[in-house]
Amino acid sequence: MPSVPDRSQWVQATNSRPLFVALGITGDDVSEGAARYRVDPIEGDGGVVDTLAITTAADQCLVTAASTLIEQGREEMNGTAEMNLTYVAEPQGAVIVEGTVVHKGSHLTVITVEAMDQAGAIVATGRGSYAIRPLHPAGTSGAGA
Amino acid sequence: MNDGAPDFDAFKQQWEARPFLAALGIEVERLEDGFARLAMPRNHITVGGIRNSINGGVVASFGELAAKVALSTMLGPGESIESVVDVGLSFLTSARGNPTIAEGRVLRKGGRLCVCDVDITDGEHGGMNAKARVSYAIKRPPRER
């Protein structure tokens, strides 16, 4: 059974994380196989979102989108395996970063990521894969990390 | 460093004053021509990944940053970094060192594009956490007529 979190609880938990507060990242939406974050410029950035914060949000999209398809009691999260992002334009104002699962296998989930600014222009596009592993019942040996 | 580039201390201060570095507590440890070594502490902001590791998005942006700082040591008169173009990472192990180290090296700096290689390692035990390849667009000085 997939583990899609309750949206309002997820937003509340996400937005209280010190990392996200520090980088201007907020949780926007989550659903089965998808996640969306918003990135706002932080003080001292001159009103432009730093691409470093977008890169951070992109990974978070991978993690969250992958997490919604984890089968409770049968699988567990095992970390981002790889991520590639191509930046195509400088963002104007806030940026929305969205991740969508395109394939969920038994050991890897593949997610596409797209970042758009307030004008609707694509800022970055990319792809990543997230490792998952079977959850072994207590008393049996599991696979290594 | 190229002629005309600021000295190490001024350069270090200039980078560490930037909001992203200040927010995460990142320090510039060493700069050479085409090389930068950065250190990032474990703290309540940076930790948040799987198995009590540094958040994967932070690791990714840390790699992007190390490449940017390395490139900045090679800019000629009138040149500036226009934007990041590509960020690609393979995550190898969980980043649990204190600090985590990113060493960025310029592989090739052309007239308009620069390609960098980044090793992200455990500053305590020396293991490799991630490998990144980052490219940046360079803004050239206007041609004199």
Contacts between the chains, C-beta under 8 A, distances in Angstrom:
chain1	res1	chain2	res2	distance
A	17	B	48	6.5
A	18	B	44	5.3
A	18	B	45	4.6
A	19	B	45	5.0
A	19	B	46	6.9
A	19	B	48	5.6
A	19	B	55	5.9
A	19	B	58	6.8
A	22	B	23	4.0
A	22	B	24	7.1
A	22	B	45	5.3
A	23	B	20	7.3
A	23	B	23	6.4
A	42	B	19	5.3
A	42	B	23	7.3
A	43	B	19	6.6
A	44	B	18	7.5
A	44	B	19	4.0
A	44	B	22	7.9
A	45	B	19	5.6
A	50	B	19	7.1
A	50	B	20	5.3
A	51	B	64	7.1
A	51	B	83	7.2
A	51	B	84	5.0
A	52	B	20	4.8
A	52	B	61	4.0
A	52	B	64	5.9
A	52	B	65	5.9
A	53	B	20	6.9
A	53	B	61	7.2
A	55	B	57	6.5
A	55	B	60	5.0
A	55	B	61	4.3
A	55	B	64	5.5
A	55	B	87	5.9
A	56	B	55	7.3
A	56	B	57	3.5
A	56	B	58	5.9
A	56	B	60	6.9
A	56	B	61	4.9
A	57	B	57	6.7
A	58	B	57	6.9
A	58	B	60	7.6
A	59	B	55	7.5
A	59	B	56	4.7
A	59	B	57	3.3
A	59	B	59	8.0
A	59	B	60	5.3
A	60	B	55	7.8
A	60	B	57	5.2
A	62	B	56	7.9
A	63	B	56	6.8
A	63	B	57	8.0
A	77	B	50	5.9
A	78	B	50	6.9
A	79	B	49	7.2
A	79	B	50	4.8
A	79	B	51	7.7
A	79	B	53	7.8
A	79	B	56	6.8
A	79	B	91	6.2
A	79	B	94	6.4
A	80	B	56	4.3
A	80	B	91	5.1
A	81	B	90	7.4
A	81	B	91	6.0
A	82	B	88	7.5
A	82	B	89	6.2
A	82	B	90	4.8
A	82	B	91	6.5
A	83	B	56	7.9
A	83	B	60	6.0
A	83	B	87	7.6
A	83	B	88	7.3
A	83	B	89	5.3
A	83	B	91	7.8
A	84	B	86	7.3
A	84	B	87	7.1
A	84	B	88	4.3
A	84	B	89	7.7
A	85	B	86	7.1
A	85	B	87	4.7
A	85	B	88	7.6
A	86	B	85	6.8
A	86	B	86	5.3
A	87	B	83	6.0
A	87	B	84	5.1
A	87	B	85	5.9
A	87	B	86	7.3
A	87	B	87	7.7
A	90	B	83	5.9
A	126	B	87	8.0
A	145	B	51	7.7
A	145	B	93	7.7
A	145	B	94	7.7
